[in-house]
Amino acid sequence: MFCHLRPVRRLCPGKIFPYWFLYSRALSGAEAVNALRPFYFAVHPDFFGQHPREREVNENSLKRLSAYLENLQKPGFKSLKPTQLMFYVRETDQNSSDGQEHFSTSGFRAVKFTLHTRDLLSTVLYILNSCSLSIEHIQSLNTNVHSQPLKEATRISDRPIKWDKSYYSFTGFKDPDEDLEQVWRMETTLTSWLDNNGKSAVKKLKNSLPLRKELDRLKDELSHQLQLSDIRWQRSWGIAHRCSQLHSLGRLAQQNLESLKNAKGCTIIFTDRSGMSAVGHVMLGTMDVHHHWTKLFERLPSYFDLQRRLMLLEDQISYLLGGIQVVYIEELQPVLTLEEYYSLLDVFYNRLLKSRIPFHPRSLRGLRMILNSDRYAPSLHELGHFNIPILCDPANLQWFILTKAQQARENMKRKEELKVIENELMQASTKKFSLEKFYKEPSVSSIQMVDCCKRLLEQSLPYLQGMHLCISHFYSVMQDGDLCIPWNWKNGEAIK
């Protein structure tokens, strides 16, 4: 007899999943995406504009989750390796009277969980439960859901059937409990991870080389034809996806070359929405049709006029604040359009005019500040710039800037010194390991990168030769063969 009954708290379907789950049909891919909407709303990177490191973690975890969901839908798949994920989940009020979700005052929380599910429905439910999000809306997605109300689900016994260990020994099937326990028990090390994933990365990189050459060719041709400063991507889309976007831009250039010539000297960024960014880059929304792109290129002259007015507004704010420079830092601020950023500057400028804060002219030259729309008090960033809310109390603003000015200068000097050290260590690492490409994600600070490179240079890592290496916050092999390793990687034997 291979099975028996015994209480199991940790893997109890009665607590993790509702009663109707046991009688439900499988979800389709589209239904799974729809069912996960509350989750996506809570973790979407665009909501973490003021928290770049958390935004980057969520963005990368979403890529890994997307790959996991895609593999679940592949015909004939047997089982997937347990996948550890981490998300920063926004605290929202799901019980608001207007039916909409709102920010709570607590901000966000970190959630870690390991996926080892065998179908889309159990995966969706496990994700929502792990993040303490409601699952009631999923019942409406399922036509074969049992009629018993959700509230009665808690009455189900927490004594599920559990296969004895001898069952797995006899059949040769993997024990999912053991897989999960091993994931939590073992700490991944750099050498062991490279041993397990190096060959896979080499294969993916080799397969991507023709597309990479095609991408470079398309990028060079379009940059030359339109006389662009650069072509970039806001998201880490795959090479095939990027080539497709460039082909679309190339077709548009054949149809409306005169309109696209308005972008001469600009940087084009493929992103989530069309417009002009706060720093003057032309943003092409990847979900927009050619008609929207054409209208954007036709409107560029009016955007250039608004950009000139914005720069004048920055100079006026700088004059009122003793010469401190107003800047927009793409890596540390939310993605704003030119109109949105101009509106922020205008509100802040009018408040300064009314208060007339007494700063000595040019006394703060060399310092930098960024504006944000959060309701928090002003702060000094470790990189040396001030974070100033647009609705900051003028008196508090003056006191804060004057008392922190010297520390800000020291932080900026330290940042420049670290940047030099970081570049030297990256060059040394590239040379030692014969890397084809070595880069980091924006959320990895210079201090973290310096520490990472110093320890890397002490290692012998033959798997890295000829590879594309990215320093991140997690281990991953990207779809085109790029290796991602956390900046604080561990070495030596796995720790039990």
N, C-alpha and C positions, 0 to 999 in steps of 0.2 A: 504494500500500500504506500503510494508515493506522496499522498497529501494528507494533512491533518489540520485541525483548527487550533489556532492559538491567537491570543491578542497581540497585535503589532501596532504600536503607536506611530512609529516613524513613517511607515508606508501604508497608511490607512486610507483606502479610497473613500470610505464613508465620510471621512473628515475633509479630505482634499477635494473630492469631486461630489457633486450632488447626486441624489438617487436616480434622476432621469438620465444621467450620463451612462449608466449601465445598460440602458435600453435604446440609446440614440444611434443614429446612423453616422457615417463618416462625413466630415466637412469637406467641401471643395476648397481649392486654393483661394478663390475669391471670397468665400464665406469666412475663411480663416482670417484673411486680412480685415474684413469688416468686423469680425468678432474682437480683433485686437486693437480696434480704434481707441478705446480708452487707454490702453497701454501706450500706443504710439503718441497719443496726446500728452501723456505724463512724462515721456522720456525724449521727445523729439529734440534734436540738437538745437534747432532754431530758438527754442525757449531758454537756452542757456548761454545767451550772448554775453552776459556779464561774467560768466564762469567758463572760460575757454578750456580749462583742463577737464572739467566735468562734461562739457560739450563734446570734446574729442573722445572721451571714454564711451559715451553713449553712441556716437557715430560709428565707432569701430565695433562696438558690441552689436549694433543693429546689422552691420554687414555680416557678422558671423551668424547671427540669428537668421538672417535672410538665406544664407547658404544652407543652414540646417533645415529650414522649412522647404527649400527647393529639393533637397535630397530626400526628404520624407515623401515627396510627391513623385519621385522617379519610379517607374514600374520595375518591379522585381528586386527592390532593395531589401536586404536582410536585416541589418541592424546598424545603428550609428554609434560611434564612440561617444561616451559621455562628454558633453560640452559645457564648460564652465563659463558663465556670463556674469558681468557686473553692469548695473545701470544705476544712474542717479535719477530717482523718481521724484517728480515735482509733487509736493503736498497740495492736494486739491480738495475742495469741498464738494463731495458728490451728492450732498443732500440739500443743495440750495433750492429755494422755492421756485426760481425761474427755470429750473431744469438744466441750467448751464453749469459747467465746472468753473471754479474760481481758485485763484492762488490762496493758500493759507499763509499765515504770517511766518510759519516755520521754514519756508523755502523748499528744501529737498532733502532726501535721505538716500543713503547708499543701500542697494539691494544686491546680494549675490545668490545665485542659484545654479544648479547643474541640471542640464537637460539630458534625460535618457528615456525618451518616450518613443512610441512606435507608430503613432498616427497623429494627424493634425489636431483632432479634437482634444485629445489628452494633453498635447503640447500647449494649445491655447489656454486650456483651463489651468494647467500647471503654472504658466507664466503669470496669468492674472492673479491666481492665488498667492504666488510668491511675492507679488508686488502689492498685495492687500487691495486689489481692485475688484469691483463687482463683477459677477458672472451671470447675473440674472438675464441680461440681454441675449445671452447665447441660446436660451430656451426657444426664443422666437425664430432662431435660424434653423431649427431642426424640426422637420415635419413628423418624425416618429418619436417625439419626446413623450415620455409617460405623462399621463394627466395629473399625477400627484403634485400638489403645490410644492414650490421650492422650500417653504418653511418646514415642511414635513421631512425634508431630507436629513435633518439633524437627528431624526429618530432612528435612522438606520444603524444597525449594530456595527461596532468598530472591530468585529472579529472576522476579518476576511479570510478566504481560503489562501493558504500560503504553501507553496511546494516545498517539500523537505529537501535538504541538501543532496540526499541520495538520488533524487529525481534527476538533478543536473549531472551527477556523476554517471548515471546509467545512460542517459540520452545524449550526453555530450553538448547540450545546450548551455549557453552562458547564463550564469546566475546574475541577474541585474543588480541584486543587492551587493554582491561582491564588487561589481564594476564601480558602483557608486561609492562604496566604502574605500576602494582603492584610490579613487580620485581625490577624496578628502584626506586620505591617510598619507598619500605621497606628494611631496612638493617637487614640482617640475624644476629641473636644472637646465642650464643652457646646453651643456654637452649632451645630456640625454635627449633633450628636445631636438637638437640638430641631428642626432643619430636617427631619430624616428621620422623626421620630416625633411631632412636634407635632400634625399633622392626625389621625393615628390616635388620639392621646389625646383630642383634642376630640370625635371621633366616639363613642368609648367612654364618655366622661363624659356626653355628651348622652343616649346610650341608657340610662345608669344613673340619670338624674334621677328618673323615676317611681318606681323601686324605692327610691331614697334617701328620697323623701318617705314612701313606705310604711313604710320602716324607722323613720323618726322617729316616725310616727304610732303604730306598734305599740309602740315603746319607751315613749313617753309614756303610752299607755293602760295598759300593764302596770305601769309604775312607779307610776302613780296608783292603780290598782286594788289592788295589793298593798302600797302605801306603802313602796316600795323606795328606798334611797338612790341606787342607780345600777344599770345593766345594762351589762356590759362583755364583751369577748371576749379570750381569751388569745392566739389565733392571728389572723392577718390574713386571715380568710375573706372571700370575696366578699359583696357586698350581698345577692344572691339567697339565699346560704347562710344569712346572718344572719336574713333575713326568715323563712326556713323554720324556724329554731330558735325564733324568737319566736312563730310560729304554733303550734308544738308546746307551748310554755309556756302560751300562751293557751288551748289546748284542755284542758290539764291544770287550769288555773284554773277552767274551767267545770265540771269533774268533781269536783275536790277543793279547793274554795276555802278551806275551814276549815283544811286542812293547810298550804296555801301562806301563810296569814296569819301563820304562825310566823316567816316571813322579814321581818316588818315592821322597817323601819329598816336592813336588810342590803343589801349589794351582791351581785348575782348575776353570776357569771362563767361563760360557756360555755367549756368547756375539754375536756381529754382524759379526765378521770375525775371521778366524783361524790364529794362529800364537803364538808368545810369546810376552807378554806385556813388557813395558819399565821397570817394576819392577820385571820381571821374572816369571809372572804367565802364565800358559798354557791357551790360549784362544781358545775355541771351537766355531766356527761360527755355529749358530743354523740352518742356511740355507744350510750348506755344507753337502755333503754325507759322509758316513763312509770312503770311499776311501781317502778323503781329511784329515779326522781326523787321519787315520792310517799313512799317509805320515808325518803328523806333529809329531806324537809320535816317528816315526823312526828318525826324524831329530833333536830330542831334544839334543843329545850329542853335535852337532855342535852349537846349540843355547846356551848351557852352556858355551862353549868356547867363544862365542861372549859376553856373559854376564860378564865373567872374564875380557875380554879386556875393556868392558865398565866401569867396576868398577875401573880399572887402570886409565882410561882416566879421570874419576871423581876426583881421587886422584891427578892427575897431574894438573888439573884445580884448585883444592883447594890449592895446593902448590903455584901456581902463584898468587893467590888472598889472600895471607896472612892467609890461613887456613880456610876460609869460606867453609862450607859444601855444595856441590851440591846435591840436592835432587829432587825426582820426587814425587809430591803429587797427588794421583789418583783423589781425589775429586775436585781439583782445576785446573787440566790440561787436555787437550784433550787426548783421548785414542790413545796412540801411540804404535806401535810395537817396539820390541827391535832394529830392523834395523833402523827405523825412528829416534828413540831417539839417537842411536849411531851416526847417521849422524849429528844431531844437535850439539851434544857434540864435534864432530870432527871439524866442522866448527868453533865453538866458540874457541876451543883450539888453532887452527892454527892462528886465529886472535890475541889471547893473546900472542902467541910466537913471532909474528912479532912486536907487540907494546912494549912488555916487560914493563908493568906497574910496577912502583916501590912500592910494598907493603912490609911492614916489616913482616918478617916470623912469622907466628902464631899470628899476631896481631888481626886477626878477628876470632879466634877460638871460637866456640860456636854459631856463626851466620850461617844462612842458606839462600840459594838462589835457585830459580828454573829458568830454561831456557824456553823461548818461541820464536816462530818464527814471532811474530808480529813486526811491524815496529815502535812501540811506544817507548818512552823514558823509562828508568828504573824507577821503583816505589817501594815503601815499602808497603807491605800488612799489614792489621790490625792485622794479626796473628804473625807478626814479621819477615817473610821471605822477601827477595828481589825478585822482578820480573825483570829479566834481559833479554832483547832481544839479540839474538845471533849476530845481526849486530850493536849492540850499539857502539857508538864512545868510544874508550878506555879511552881517557882523561875525558870525561863526566862520564864514569863509575867509575873511581877512585874517582873523586870529590864527586859523589853522595853517594857511599858506605861509604866513610870516614865521611861525614857530617851527615849521617843518622845512623851510627853504634850504637850510644847510644840509640836513639829512638827505633831501632830494638830490642835491648836487653830489653828495658822496655816493648815493645809490647809482646815479648815472655814470660816475667815474668807474665804479666797480663793475657796472654792466659792460662798459667798453673793454675793460681789462679782461673780463670773463669771455667776451666774444672773441678776442684775439686768441686766448688759450684754447677755446673751443674749436676754432677754425684750424689751429695747428694740430690738435689731437685728431680731428676728423681727417685731415690730410695724411697724418701718420698711420691711422687705422686703414684708410683706403689703400695706401701703399703696401703695408705689411700683409694684409689679407687678399691683396689683388682684387679688390671689389670693383665691379663695374659701375656701381652707383651706391653712394652712402648718404643718407639723409635722415631727418627726424621729423616727427609730427610737431605742429606749432605748440601743442600743449606741453611739450617737454622743454623745461627751462634750461638755460645755459649751465646752471649749477649741476643739474641732473645729468646733462650730456657730458660734462667734463668728468664727472665721477664714473659714468658708464664707459667712456673711452679709455680712461686710465686703467680700468680693470680688464677691458678687452685686450689691450696691448700686452698684458701679462700672459695671455692665453695662446695656445696653439690650436687653431680652428680651421682645418683644411676644407671643411664643407663650405666655407664662405668664399672660396676662390671663384671669381667671375660672377658673383651673385649681386643682386640688388638688396641692400640691407637697410631697413627702416627701424629707427629707435622709437619705441612707442610705450604703451603701458600694459601690453599683453603679448602673448605668443600667437602668431598666426602665419599661415602661408596664404598670400593673396592669390586671387584667381589667375594672375599673370606671372606668378612665380616670385614676387617680392617677399622676402623674409621679414617679418616683424618680430622684434624681441623687446621685452620691457627694459627700460633704462636701469632698473634695479634688479637685474637678473641674478640668479643664484648659481653657484657652481659647486662641484663636488658631488657626492652621492646623494640620492634622494633621501629626504629626512622622513622617518616614519613617526 
